[in-house]
Amino acid sequence: MKKIVAVNSKKDLATFIDFPHDLYKNDPNYVPELFIAQRDLLTKHPFHKHNKLQAFLAYEDDKVIGRIAAILNNAHNEFNKVNDGFWGFFDCINDQETADLLFNTAAVWLKGQGVDQKLIGPVNFSTTEACGLLIKGFDSPPMLMMTYNAPYYEVLVEKAGFAKQVDLIAWHWDGEAYDDKSVRLLDALQERLKRNNIIIRPVNLNKFKEEAAKLREVYNSAWDKNSGFVPLTDEEFEYLAKDLKLILDPKFALVAEQEGKIVGFGLALPNYNEIFKTIKRGRLLPTGIFKLLLNKSKIQSIRIYALGIVEGYRKMGIEACLYGSIIKEYKRRGFKHAEAGWTLENNTMINEAIKAIKGDPYKTYRLYEKAI
């Protein structure tokens, strides 16, 4: 007999975090999330100060067969003037009855919180965190901070009554299979920017807190037209920046600055999923931490995590300079793969720019919605 259990204890939380490890134990492309990172995300993230989340587990007898989190994102609803609810952290065996039970449980909880418009997902808090259901590109592991799921999830979600809201595209370059025009023109582009007192420089790690405060302003300005966007509070951005600082490479963390004002930034991250894939059940202790420390220099791929320009500074060549600088460093270091993602399918300007440097749209992630 199937039943739903609300996650309200440390033991339940550990079970919730660990379920995907068992579900995907035979999948060669599965990458376990780090346990400590998932635990903190679900319990200590500043998101919880202003919003609500309730996690649920589905059981058949004593065996876990699914999980979901119902998410009330008040900041999203206030900013977008809606009254929607979200679902995330969804994993499930290939069984429609179980999936329906999980979605219905999330919907009932959200209705109890006053939500009366749409149910949207998968979103793990907001589009700033991991989001989207993988519907194309199952032949390779996900890059850092991207989602992964089995192909059958698409059927489970759509048979539960959800329809496409928007697709998110991840772009790929293999080796040196890219157009290096932006690299060849980099000096000329930077000279042109200098005439407007705009320079491209690395993030200053010695003044990282001050830099992060300025970057938050750019983030909240540059992405505010994106579907599902939620402005980050100071505390939320500091939490994100603190995590990113642990893994960023200064040569891949660049800002565009005009007379002390940051007007854009580009950030590529080493793909730590290459290491996380080898860390059993996402546990850093006792041996995972050594794998992490010893294998950092062996990472062969990067993910272009974010690239944003403040309105009024677009189409000046800043985007090309940021991409060119990242590609130049990628080439110098001999990386084998790169991903840019995700981008909204309807973001024509950025998608055409990526196509122009021979980006391959190799993975598609989908956000779904239905009336609650």
C-alpha positions as CSV (number, residue, x, y, z in Angstrom):
1,M,0.0,0.0,0.0
2,K,1.3,3.4,-1.0
3,K,1.4,6.3,1.5
4,I,2.9,9.8,1.9
5,V,5.1,10.9,4.8
6,A,5.9,14.6,5.5
7,V,9.6,15.1,6.1
8,N,9.9,16.5,9.6
9,S,12.9,14.9,11.2
10,K,16.7,14.6,10.5
11,K,16.2,11.0,9.7
12,D,13.4,11.7,7.1
13,L,15.6,14.5,5.6
14,A,18.5,12.1,5.2
15,T,16.2,9.6,3.5
16,F,14.8,12.4,1.2
17,I,18.3,13.4,0.1
18,D,19.5,9.8,-0.3
19,F,16.6,8.5,-2.4
20,P,18.0,9.4,-5.8
21,H,21.2,7.5,-5.1
22,D,19.3,4.3,-4.9
23,L,16.9,5.2,-7.8
24,Y,19.9,5.8,-10.1
25,K,22.4,3.4,-8.8
26,N,22.7,1.7,-12.2
27,D,22.7,4.8,-14.3
28,P,26.2,5.7,-15.6
29,N,25.3,9.4,-16.1
30,Y,23.9,10.0,-12.6
31,V,25.9,12.5,-10.4
32,P,25.1,12.4,-6.7
33,E,24.6,15.8,-5.0
34,L,26.8,16.5,-2.0
35,F,24.8,15.5,1.1
36,I,26.0,18.5,3.2
37,A,25.1,20.9,0.4
38,Q,21.6,19.5,-0.1
39,R,21.0,19.4,3.6
40,D,22.0,23.1,4.0
41,L,19.9,24.0,0.9
42,L,16.8,22.4,2.4
43,T,17.3,23.7,6.0
44,K,19.7,26.6,6.3
45,H,19.4,28.6,3.1
46,P,18.2,32.2,3.6
47,F,15.3,31.4,1.3
48,H,13.6,29.8,4.3
49,K,13.4,33.1,6.2
50,H,10.8,34.6,3.8
51,N,9.3,31.5,2.1
52,K,8.0,28.0,2.9
53,L,8.9,24.5,1.8
54,Q,7.5,21.1,2.8
55,A,9.2,17.9,1.6
56,F,7.3,14.6,1.2
57,L,8.3,11.0,0.8
58,A,6.2,8.3,-1.0
59,Y,6.4,4.8,0.5
60,E,5.2,1.4,-0.6
61,D,5.2,-0.6,2.6
62,D,8.6,0.2,4.0
63,K,10.3,1.1,0.7
64,V,10.8,4.7,-0.5
65,I,9.4,5.1,-4.1
66,G,9.4,8.8,-4.6
67,R,9.9,12.3,-3.2
68,I,8.8,15.9,-3.9
69,A,9.0,19.3,-2.2
70,A,6.1,21.8,-2.3
71,I,7.5,25.3,-2.4
72,L,5.8,28.6,-1.6
73,N,8.1,31.3,-3.0
74,N,6.6,34.6,-1.7
75,A,9.3,36.7,-3.3
76,H,8.4,35.2,-6.8
77,N,4.7,35.9,-6.3
78,E,5.2,39.4,-5.0
79,F,7.7,40.3,-7.8
80,N,5.6,38.8,-10.6
81,K,2.2,39.7,-9.1
82,V,0.9,36.1,-9.2
83,N,-0.2,33.5,-6.6
84,D,1.7,30.4,-7.9
85,G,3.2,27.4,-6.1
86,F,6.2,25.4,-7.1
87,W,7.3,21.8,-6.9
88,G,10.9,20.6,-6.9
89,F,13.3,17.9,-5.7
90,F,11.1,15.5,-7.6
91,D,12.2,11.9,-8.0
92,C,10.0,8.9,-8.6
93,I,10.0,5.3,-9.7
94,N,8.4,4.7,-13.1
95,D,4.8,4.5,-11.8
96,Q,2.1,7.0,-12.7
97,E,0.1,6.3,-9.5
98,T,3.1,7.3,-7.3
99,A,3.8,10.4,-9.4
100,D,0.1,11.5,-9.2
101,L,0.1,10.9,-5.5
102,L,3.2,13.1,-5.1
103,F,1.9,16.0,-7.3
104,N,-1.5,15.9,-5.6
105,T,0.1,16.0,-2.1
106,A,2.2,19.1,-3.2
107,A,-0.9,20.8,-4.6
108,V,-3.0,20.2,-1.5
109,W,-0.2,21.6,0.7
110,L,0.1,24.7,-1.5
111,K,-3.6,25.3,-1.6
112,G,-3.5,25.2,2.2
113,Q,-0.9,28.0,2.0
114,G,-3.4,30.1,-0.1
115,V,-2.0,29.3,-3.6
116,D,-4.8,29.4,-6.1
117,Q,-3.3,30.0,-9.6
118,K,-0.6,27.7,-11.1
119,L,1.6,24.8,-10.0
120,I,5.0,25.2,-11.7
121,G,8.1,22.9,-11.7
122,P,10.5,21.4,-11.4
123,V,12.1,24.3,-9.6
124,N,14.3,23.9,-6.5
125,F,13.3,27.2,-4.9
126,S,13.6,29.5,-7.9
127,T,15.3,29.6,-11.3
128,T,18.5,30.8,-9.6
129,E,18.9,27.2,-8.3
130,A,18.7,24.0,-10.3
131,C,15.5,23.8,-12.3
132,G,13.9,22.2,-15.3
133,L,13.1,18.6,-16.3
134,L,15.6,17.0,-18.7
135,I,13.8,16.1,-21.9
136,K,16.7,15.9,-24.4
137,G,20.3,14.9,-23.9
138,F,20.4,11.8,-21.8
139,D,23.6,10.5,-23.2
140,S,26.0,12.4,-21.0
141,P,26.1,13.4,-17.3
142,P,24.8,16.8,-16.2
143,M,27.3,19.7,-15.7
144,L,27.7,21.4,-12.4
145,M,24.5,22.7,-10.9
146,M,22.3,21.3,-13.6
147,T,19.5,18.8,-13.1
148,Y,19.3,15.2,-14.2
149,N,16.4,12.7,-14.5
150,A,15.4,9.5,-16.3
151,P,13.6,9.8,-19.7
152,Y,10.4,8.4,-18.3
153,Y,9.9,11.5,-16.0
154,E,8.5,13.4,-19.0
155,V,5.6,11.0,-19.4
156,L,4.9,11.0,-15.6
157,V,4.7,14.8,-15.5
158,E,2.6,15.2,-18.6
159,K,0.2,12.4,-17.7
160,A,-0.2,14.2,-14.4
161,G,-1.7,17.1,-16.3
162,F,1.2,19.4,-16.7
163,A,1.9,21.4,-19.9
164,K,5.0,23.0,-21.2
165,Q,5.7,26.5,-19.8
166,V,9.1,27.2,-21.4
167,D,12.2,25.3,-22.4
168,L,15.7,25.9,-21.2
169,I,18.6,25.3,-23.6
170,A,22.1,24.1,-22.7
171,W,24.8,24.6,-25.3
172,H,27.9,22.5,-25.9
173,W,31.4,22.9,-27.5
174,D,33.6,19.9,-27.9
175,G,37.4,20.5,-27.8
176,E,38.1,23.4,-30.2
177,A,34.9,23.1,-32.2
178,Y,34.0,26.7,-31.7
179,D,34.2,29.9,-33.8
180,D,37.1,31.9,-32.2
181,K,36.1,35.1,-33.9
182,S,35.5,36.8,-30.5
183,V,39.0,35.7,-29.5
184,R,40.6,37.0,-32.7
185,L,38.7,40.3,-32.3
186,L,39.2,40.5,-28.5
187,D,42.0,43.2,-28.6
188,A,40.0,45.4,-31.0
189,L,36.8,45.0,-29.0
190,Q,38.5,45.8,-25.8
191,E,40.1,48.9,-27.3
192,R,36.7,50.0,-28.5
193,L,35.2,49.5,-25.0
194,K,38.1,51.5,-23.4
195,R,37.0,54.5,-25.5
196,N,33.8,54.4,-23.3
197,N,35.9,53.8,-20.2
198,I,34.8,50.2,-20.0
199,I,37.3,47.5,-19.0
200,I,37.1,43.7,-18.6
201,R,38.8,42.4,-15.5
202,P,38.8,39.4,-13.2
203,V,36.8,39.4,-10.0
204,N,38.9,40.7,-7.1
205,L,38.9,37.8,-4.6
206,N,40.7,40.0,-2.0
207,K,37.6,42.3,-2.0
208,F,35.1,39.6,-2.7
209,K,32.4,40.8,-0.3
210,E,32.4,44.3,-1.9
211,E,32.5,42.8,-5.4
212,A,29.5,40.4,-4.5
213,A,27.4,43.4,-3.4
214,K,27.9,45.1,-6.8
215,L,27.4,41.8,-8.7
216,R,24.0,41.4,-6.9
217,E,22.8,44.7,-8.4
218,V,23.9,43.6,-11.9
219,Y,22.2,40.2,-11.4
220,N,18.9,41.7,-10.2
221,S,19.0,44.2,-13.1
222,A,20.2,42.0,-16.0
223,W,17.9,39.0,-15.4
224,D,14.8,40.8,-14.3
225,K,12.9,40.1,-17.6
226,N,13.6,36.4,-17.5
227,S,10.7,34.0,-17.0
228,G,10.5,32.9,-13.4
229,F,13.0,35.5,-12.2
230,V,13.1,36.4,-8.5
231,P,15.3,39.2,-7.2
232,L,17.8,37.9,-4.6
233,T,18.0,39.5,-1.2
234,D,21.4,40.6,0.1
235,E,21.6,37.5,2.3
236,E,20.6,35.1,-0.5
237,F,23.1,36.5,-2.9
238,E,25.9,36.4,-0.2
239,Y,25.0,32.7,0.4
240,L,25.2,32.0,-3.4
241,A,28.5,34.0,-3.7
242,K,30.1,32.3,-0.7
243,D,29.4,28.8,-2.3
244,L,30.6,30.0,-5.7
245,K,33.8,31.4,-4.2
246,L,34.8,27.9,-3.0
247,I,34.9,26.6,-6.6
248,L,35.4,29.6,-8.9
249,D,38.6,30.2,-10.9
250,P,39.4,33.9,-11.1
251,K,40.5,33.6,-14.7
252,F,36.9,32.5,-15.5
253,A,35.2,35.1,-13.3
254,L,35.1,38.4,-15.2
255,V,33.4,41.7,-14.8
256,A,32.8,44.6,-17.1
257,E,33.4,47.9,-15.3
258,Q,32.9,51.5,-16.2
259,E,34.6,54.0,-13.9
260,G,34.1,51.8,-10.9
261,K,30.6,50.7,-11.8
262,I,30.1,47.0,-12.7
263,V,27.8,46.9,-15.8
264,G,28.1,43.2,-16.6
265,F,29.8,39.9,-15.7
266,G,30.6,36.5,-17.1
267,L,31.2,33.5,-14.9
268,A,32.4,30.0,-16.0
269,L,32.9,27.3,-13.4
270,P,35.1,24.2,-13.5
271,N,32.8,21.2,-13.9
272,Y,33.2,19.7,-10.4
273,N,30.6,17.1,-11.4
274,E,33.4,15.2,-12.9
275,I,34.6,14.6,-9.3
276,F,31.2,14.5,-7.6
277,K,30.4,11.5,-9.9
278,T,33.0,9.5,-8.0
279,I,31.9,10.5,-4.5
280,K,29.7,7.7,-3.2
281,R,26.3,8.9,-2.1
282,G,27.6,12.4,-2.0
283,R,29.5,12.0,1.3
284,L,32.6,14.0,1.6
285,L,33.7,12.0,4.6
286,P,35.7,9.9,5.1
287,T,37.3,9.7,1.6
288,G,35.3,12.1,-0.6
289,I,37.1,15.2,0.5
290,F,40.4,13.7,-0.7
291,K,38.9,12.9,-4.1
292,L,37.8,16.5,-4.3
293,L,41.1,18.0,-3.3
294,L,43.3,15.6,-5.3
295,N,41.3,15.7,-8.6
296,K,40.6,19.4,-9.0
297,S,43.4,19.9,-11.4
298,K,42.2,17.0,-13.6
299,I,38.8,18.6,-14.5
300,Q,38.4,18.7,-18.3
301,S,35.3,20.8,-18.7
302,I,33.8,24.1,-17.8
303,R,30.2,25.4,-17.6
304,I,29.5,29.1,-18.5
305,Y,27.2,29.6,-15.6
306,A,26.1,33.2,-16.0
307,L,26.6,36.1,-18.4
308,G,24.6,39.3,-18.0
309,I,24.8,42.9,-19.0
310,V,22.9,45.8,-17.5
311,E,20.3,47.3,-19.9
312,G,21.8,50.3,-21.7
313,Y,25.1,48.5,-22.1
314,R,24.0,45.7,-24.3
315,K,25.1,45.4,-28.0
316,M,28.3,47.4,-27.2
317,G,30.5,44.4,-27.6
318,I,30.7,43.6,-23.9
319,E,29.1,40.1,-24.4
320,A,31.6,39.3,-27.1
321,C,34.5,40.4,-24.9
322,L,33.4,38.3,-22.0
323,Y,32.8,35.2,-24.2
324,G,36.1,35.8,-26.0
325,S,38.1,36.1,-22.7
326,I,36.5,32.9,-21.4
327,I,37.2,31.0,-24.7
328,K,40.8,32.3,-24.8
329,E,41.4,30.9,-21.3
330,Y,39.6,27.7,-22.0
331,K,41.8,27.2,-25.0
332,R,45.0,28.1,-23.2
333,R,44.3,25.6,-20.4
334,G,43.5,22.8,-22.8
335,F,39.9,22.0,-21.6
336,K,38.1,19.3,-23.6
337,H,34.4,20.4,-23.2
338,A,32.4,23.5,-22.4
339,E,28.8,24.2,-21.7
340,A,26.8,27.4,-21.7
341,G,23.5,27.1,-20.0
342,W,20.9,27.5,-19.5
343,T,19.3,30.1,-21.8
344,L,15.6,30.6,-22.3
345,E,14.4,29.3,-25.7
346,N,12.8,32.6,-26.5
347,N,16.0,34.7,-25.7
348,T,16.7,35.2,-29.3
349,M,19.6,37.7,-28.9
350,I,21.7,35.5,-26.6
351,N,20.8,32.3,-28.5
352,E,21.8,33.7,-31.8
353,A,25.1,34.9,-30.3
354,I,25.8,31.4,-29.0
355,K,24.9,29.9,-32.4
356,A,27.3,32.3,-34.0
357,I,30.2,30.8,-32.1
358,K,29.0,27.3,-33.1
359,G,27.3,26.3,-29.8
360,D,25.4,23.0,-30.1
361,P,22.0,23.0,-28.4
362,Y,22.7,19.5,-26.9
363,K,20.4,19.4,-23.9
364,T,16.9,20.7,-23.3
365,Y,15.2,21.2,-19.9
366,R,11.5,22.0,-19.5
367,L,9.5,23.9,-17.0
368,Y,5.9,22.8,-16.6
369,E,2.7,24.3,-15.3
370,K,-0.9,23.6,-14.6
371,A,-3.8,25.3,-12.9
372,I,-3.9,24.3,-9.2
